[in-house]
């Protein structure tokens, strides 16, 4: 059964149930109120008759109904102590032979009862007539009236309430169906789009929603679109990754195979070919190592030491090392250096610095400069690497820490064969695993600034801890 039908039925049932209860309450209240009215009227009549006939005074009872002004629908009988009929009203002679309420006659107290006499439903009040001053019952007065008007009102009430309930149930059913349709319509679009996406394998599609974005459906669609965006990014990254890995693997493998073929043809091992093979194998090993490290980092299993690291010494060490790489092509200098201690894995932190400075050297044209700085800011260490290169295009900035992401220019331009688009992701994960943060921004007028924030060492480090720090 569809959700629409279930909701429409639920609305109908709730409306029906509520109106049924309401109808029952109205029916009972109206019936009680009408019966009360009859009872008040009978009481009034009985009191009036007793007063007019002075029936509660000593002596034989003498009531002449021809002298009493009675409403035509009222029937009155007066019964003696031996159940003999002493007097009666003449308006309903068919009832003369029997008591209007035999049980009321015997009850010995004032009582209202419903009775049926000669197929007529009556409301009867029986009142014992007692001589004032004594408790002796000398007669019982019974006053009755037809209950037909109440019955008629009750029948009309039942009819009106039933029809009203039925109409309200039908209306509630339609209203439920309509409103559920309105709510579910956008969800159908979601289902349709999701099916189309699956069929056409097209993650670039998004779901359009005309309603307010802050309502429940709007939020659902927003979440769905965000999921699609994320999936699209993941698939694109994966496609890029496959293309990149394929490309990166083919080049060294072709070189290795070429050199082996050459040596086989020449029937001797040649040093130059061996060196080339060695270099390519190194490159492949590095790439596989990077991939493994990233896989470990992303699953939270990157092995990390936790020792005291002097960041200033580390920075100077890396600077010396990288100056060899920059040769005279670029100026590498330190702008500011504080003595800073952090807890962490020295080799991994060095790897981050080598990656950042290596990138700066790779992307900055000859004659440019690379500036390093290390300072304490509040309770954190701030380490920055800034270059005067071309900067990173705004569209690449949000993605450069993603795995295998390489700026378009770097992809086409990088001929040194060293970059896989993994360096910054590894740097990101290492810094994160140290409880820190890495940011990137473009520098004015040109260039890039990478800033690393790390928590300063407090007390002692948990020496030789293996596994993720945080
Ligand atoms: P790659 O191996 O391509 O250098 P990275 O992960 O180290 O991979 O860097 C990702 C991308 O970020 C690079 O392809 C490049 O487009 C961009 N990038 C990183 N550092 C710099 C920099 N200093 N100047 C300009 N672009 C940079």
Boltz pocket constraint, residues with backbone or C-beta under 6 A from the ligand:
constraints:
  - pocket:
      binder: B
      contacts: [[A, 355], [A, 356], [A, 359], [A, 360], [A, 363], [A, 364], [A, 387], [A, 389], [A, 390], [A, 391], [A, 392], [A, 396], [A, 400], [A, 402], [A, 405], [A, 406], [A, 407], [A, 408], [A, 410], [A, 411], [A, 418], [A, 419], [A, 420], [A, 421], [A, 422], [A, 423], [A, 424], [A, 425], [A, 448]]
      max_distance: 6.0
